[in-house]
Amino acid sequence: MTMQTDILNRYLFDNLHARGELVNLSQTFQEIVAPHDYPLGVKQLLGELVAATCLLTATLKFEGEIAVQLQGDGPVGYMAVNGNNEQEMRGIARMASDTDATTLKDLIGKGNMVITIRPKNGEPYQGVVALEQDTLAQCLAHYFEVSEQIPTKIWLFSDEKTSQIAGTLIQLLPDAGDKEKQQADFEHLCQLTNTIKPEEIFSVTNEDLLYRLYHQEEVRLFEPQAVSYQCSCSEDKCLSAISQIAPSELESIIAEQGSVSMTCDYCITTYKFERHALEQFINDNSH
């Protein structure tokens, strides 16, 4: 079977009250980083954050969006990945200074992880945890422990040679049954998952990997979901931002520069609006 990437698999362990997810990305990640010249360590951490956001998005049971942000006082002051229930992803890192660091703490420094969930129907929800663990995967497990009280473990992998990233998640589905048995089942699945080798996750299909790991368990595999890169910028969103500028200030920008340009931080697409395109817009917004 040919190795497939940019696919997310969800599955249930019917007898163990747990669920799992596995994502393997190549093109999606490469398209996210292509417009930027990130150092290797920054690129790898952003890749891990993309894989993690895919896994988190797949835990949502509704239509909506999720944003996972890392903020700190290190060389990377800000890193964010946005995704939705269609597994459409985009991501960015903002550098405060150049760096050859490779670890979470050396890159972000002292800071927080902010997870914002915006259901299509319903109120947004935000959770914040300090980045006190050594790895992003450990910080995410801590988030679930603190914010959701759901035993969850995440593994993240990156391969700099092929620019592939991958991640997997095991999560307990608590019910009214025997809590000790549920915890023991969860730990059993974590031990099995812990045997994944990086070279394995990037060289065999998701189905084959799941069989190798869990062939003694009853696993119910759902239809795989494609993951893709999708930036949500548009001319309309730029015009909406321009509408926040006072008409007099907009006039002076056009007088000085002849047009108004806006560049998307994520995909580096530049939207240029000439005077004639904005005149009606200015008139409409000056009353």
C-alpha positions as CSV (number, residue, x, y, z in Angstrom):
1,M,0.0,0.0,0.0
2,T,1.3,3.4,-1.0
3,M,2.3,5.7,1.9
4,Q,-0.4,8.5,2.2
5,T,0.2,11.8,3.9
6,D,-2.0,14.7,4.8
7,I,-4.5,12.3,6.3
8,L,-6.1,12.1,9.8
9,N,-7.4,8.9,11.2
10,R,-9.8,8.6,14.1
11,Y,-10.5,5.4,15.9
12,L,-12.2,4.0,19.0
13,F,-11.0,1.2,21.3
14,D,-14.5,-0.3,21.9
15,N,-13.6,-2.4,24.9
16,L,-11.3,0.1,26.6
17,H,-13.4,3.3,26.7
18,A,-10.7,5.2,24.9
19,R,-10.2,6.9,21.5
20,G,-7.2,7.7,19.4
21,E,-6.1,9.8,16.5
22,L,-3.2,9.7,14.1
23,V,-2.2,12.4,11.7
24,N,0.7,12.4,9.1
25,L,1.4,15.6,7.2
26,S,3.7,16.6,4.4
27,Q,2.3,19.0,1.8
28,T,0.1,20.8,4.2
29,F,3.1,21.6,6.4
30,Q,5.4,22.5,3.5
31,E,2.8,25.0,2.2
32,I,2.5,26.6,5.6
33,V,6.2,27.2,5.9
34,A,7.0,27.9,2.2
35,P,6.5,31.7,2.3
36,H,8.8,32.1,5.3
37,D,12.5,31.6,6.0
38,Y,12.2,30.1,9.4
39,P,15.3,28.6,11.2
40,L,15.2,24.8,11.5
41,G,14.1,24.8,15.2
42,V,11.3,27.2,14.6
43,K,10.1,25.2,11.6
44,Q,10.1,22.0,13.6
45,L,8.2,23.5,16.5
46,L,5.6,25.1,14.2
47,G,5.3,21.6,12.5
48,E,4.6,20.0,15.9
49,L,2.0,22.8,16.6
50,V,0.3,22.1,13.2
51,A,0.1,18.3,14.0
52,A,-1.2,19.0,17.5
53,T,-3.9,21.4,16.2
54,C,-5.1,18.8,13.8
55,L,-5.4,16.3,16.7
56,L,-7.2,18.9,18.9
57,T,-9.6,19.9,16.1
58,A,-10.5,16.3,15.6
59,T,-11.6,16.0,19.3
60,L,-14.3,18.7,18.7
61,K,-17.8,17.4,18.2
62,F,-19.1,20.4,16.3
63,E,-18.5,22.7,13.4
64,G,-16.1,25.5,14.3
65,E,-12.5,26.8,14.5
66,I,-9.7,26.4,16.9
67,A,-6.6,28.5,17.4
68,V,-3.6,27.3,19.4
69,Q,-1.1,30.1,20.3
70,L,2.3,30.0,22.1
71,Q,3.3,33.3,23.6
72,G,6.6,34.0,25.4
73,D,9.6,36.1,26.1
74,G,12.0,34.0,24.0
75,P,13.4,34.4,20.5
76,V,9.9,33.4,19.1
77,G,7.5,35.8,20.7
78,Y,4.4,34.3,19.1
79,M,3.4,31.2,17.3
80,A,-0.1,30.2,16.2
81,V,-1.9,27.6,14.2
82,N,-5.6,28.0,13.2
83,G,-7.7,25.0,12.1
84,N,-11.3,24.1,11.6
85,N,-13.5,21.0,11.6
86,E,-12.7,20.5,7.8
87,Q,-9.0,20.1,8.9
88,E,-8.0,23.2,7.0
89,M,-4.9,24.6,8.6
90,R,-2.7,27.7,8.6
91,G,0.2,28.7,10.9
92,I,2.7,31.4,11.6
93,A,5.7,32.2,13.8
94,R,6.8,35.7,14.7
95,M,10.5,36.1,15.6
96,A,11.7,38.5,18.2
97,S,15.3,37.7,17.3
98,D,17.2,35.1,15.2
99,T,17.9,31.8,16.9
100,D,19.4,28.4,16.3
101,A,17.5,27.0,19.4
102,T,15.6,23.7,19.0
103,T,13.7,23.2,22.3
104,L,10.4,24.6,23.3
105,K,11.8,26.5,26.3
106,D,14.7,27.9,24.4
107,L,12.5,29.1,21.5
108,I,9.4,30.4,23.4
109,G,11.0,31.2,26.8
110,K,8.7,31.8,29.7
111,G,5.1,32.0,28.5
112,N,1.7,30.5,27.9
113,M,-0.3,28.4,25.6
114,V,-3.7,29.8,24.7
115,I,-6.3,27.6,23.1
116,T,-9.4,29.4,21.7
117,I,-12.3,27.3,20.5
118,R,-15.0,29.1,18.4
119,P,-18.1,26.9,17.6
120,K,-20.0,28.0,14.6
121,N,-23.1,28.0,16.8
122,G,-22.4,29.0,20.4
123,E,-20.1,31.0,22.6
124,P,-16.3,30.9,22.2
125,Y,-14.2,29.2,24.9
126,Q,-10.6,29.9,25.9
127,G,-8.2,28.0,28.0
128,V,-4.7,29.2,29.1
129,V,-1.9,27.1,30.6
130,A,1.7,28.0,31.4
131,L,4.4,26.5,29.2
132,E,6.0,24.7,32.2
133,Q,6.7,21.3,30.6
134,D,9.7,20.4,28.5
135,T,7.8,19.6,25.3
136,L,4.8,20.8,23.4
137,A,3.2,17.3,23.7
138,Q,3.6,17.4,27.5
139,C,2.1,21.0,27.7
140,L,-0.9,19.8,25.7
141,A,-1.4,16.8,28.1
142,H,-1.2,19.3,31.0
143,Y,-3.8,21.5,29.3
144,F,-6.3,18.5,29.1
145,E,-5.5,17.6,32.7
146,V,-6.1,21.2,34.0
147,S,-8.8,22.5,31.7
148,E,-10.8,19.4,30.6
149,Q,-10.0,16.9,33.4
150,I,-9.7,14.2,30.7
151,P,-6.6,11.9,30.8
152,T,-4.9,12.5,27.4
153,K,-1.5,11.8,26.0
154,I,0.0,13.2,22.8
155,W,3.1,12.2,20.8
156,L,4.6,14.5,18.2
157,F,7.2,13.7,15.5
158,S,9.1,15.7,12.9
159,D,11.5,14.6,10.1
160,E,13.6,17.5,8.9
161,K,14.9,15.5,5.8
162,T,11.4,15.0,4.3
163,S,9.7,18.0,6.0
164,Q,7.1,15.6,7.4
165,I,5.3,15.9,10.7
166,A,3.1,13.5,12.5
167,G,1.2,13.2,15.8
168,T,-1.0,10.7,17.7
169,L,-3.3,11.1,20.6
170,I,-4.9,8.7,23.1
171,Q,-7.8,10.0,25.2
172,L,-9.8,8.3,27.9
173,L,-13.6,8.4,27.5
174,P,-14.7,8.4,31.1
175,D,-18.1,6.9,32.0
176,A,-19.7,5.6,35.1
177,G,-17.7,2.4,35.1
178,D,-14.7,1.2,37.2
179,K,-12.4,4.2,37.3
180,E,-9.3,2.1,38.2
181,K,-9.9,-0.2,35.3
182,Q,-10.4,2.7,32.9
183,Q,-7.1,4.3,34.1
184,A,-5.3,0.9,33.7
185,D,-6.7,0.6,30.2
186,F,-5.6,4.1,29.3
187,E,-2.0,3.4,30.6
188,H,-1.9,0.2,28.7
189,L,-2.8,2.0,25.4
190,C,-0.2,4.7,26.2
191,Q,2.5,2.0,26.7
192,L,1.6,0.5,23.3
193,T,1.6,3.9,21.6
194,N,4.9,4.8,23.3
195,T,6.6,2.1,21.2
196,I,6.2,4.1,17.9
197,K,9.6,4.9,16.4
198,P,9.9,8.1,14.3
199,E,11.2,6.2,11.3
200,E,8.1,4.0,11.5
201,I,5.5,6.7,11.6
202,F,7.0,8.3,8.4
203,S,7.4,5.1,6.4
204,V,4.3,2.9,6.9
205,T,0.7,3.7,6.2
206,N,-1.5,4.9,9.1
207,E,-3.5,1.6,8.8
208,D,-0.4,-0.6,9.0
209,L,0.9,1.4,11.9
210,L,-2.3,1.0,13.8
211,Y,-2.4,-2.7,13.2
212,R,1.2,-3.0,14.4
213,L,0.4,-1.1,17.6
214,Y,-3.0,-2.4,18.5
215,H,-3.6,-5.7,16.7
216,Q,-4.6,-7.4,20.0
217,E,-7.2,-4.7,20.7
218,E,-10.7,-4.2,19.1
219,V,-10.2,-1.0,17.1
220,R,-13.0,0.7,15.2
221,L,-11.5,2.9,12.5
222,F,-13.5,5.8,11.1
223,E,-13.3,7.2,7.6
224,P,-10.0,9.1,7.2
225,Q,-10.1,12.9,6.8
226,A,-8.0,14.9,4.4
227,V,-5.9,17.7,5.9
228,S,-5.0,20.7,3.8
229,Y,-3.4,24.2,3.9
230,Q,-6.0,27.0,3.6
231,C,-5.4,30.6,4.4
232,S,-8.5,32.5,5.2
233,C,-7.4,35.9,4.0
234,S,-9.4,37.7,1.4
235,E,-10.0,41.1,-0.3
236,D,-13.3,41.5,1.8
237,K,-11.4,40.9,5.1
238,C,-8.8,43.5,4.0
239,L,-11.6,46.0,3.2
240,S,-13.2,45.3,6.5
241,A,-9.8,46.2,8.2
242,I,-9.5,49.3,6.1
243,S,-12.9,50.4,7.2
244,Q,-11.6,50.8,10.7
245,I,-9.2,53.5,9.5
246,A,-10.6,57.1,9.7
247,P,-11.6,58.4,6.2
248,S,-9.3,61.4,6.6
249,E,-6.3,59.2,7.5
250,L,-7.1,56.9,4.6
251,E,-7.2,59.9,2.3
252,S,-3.7,61.0,3.5
253,I,-2.3,57.4,2.9
254,I,-3.7,57.4,-0.7
255,A,-2.4,60.9,-1.3
256,E,1.1,59.9,-0.1
257,Q,1.3,56.3,-1.6
258,G,-1.3,56.3,-4.4
259,S,-2.9,53.1,-3.1
260,V,-3.4,51.1,0.1
261,S,-1.6,47.7,0.4
262,M,-2.1,45.0,3.0
263,T,0.0,41.8,3.3
264,C,-1.3,38.7,5.0
265,D,1.2,37.6,7.7
266,Y,0.4,33.9,7.1
267,C,0.6,33.4,3.4
268,I,2.4,36.7,2.4
269,T,-0.3,37.5,-0.2
270,T,-0.4,41.3,-0.8
271,Y,-3.8,42.9,-1.5
272,K,-3.4,46.3,-3.2
273,F,-6.3,48.8,-3.5
274,E,-6.0,51.7,-6.0
275,R,-7.5,55.1,-5.4
276,H,-10.5,54.5,-7.8
277,A,-11.3,51.2,-6.0
278,L,-11.4,53.0,-2.6
279,E,-13.1,56.2,-3.5
280,Q,-16.6,54.8,-3.3
281,F,-15.5,52.9,-0.2
282,I,-14.3,56.1,1.5
283,N,-17.5,57.9,0.5
284,D,-19.6,55.1,1.9
285,N,-17.8,55.2,5.2
286,S,-17.5,58.9,5.6
287,H,-21.3,59.4,6.3
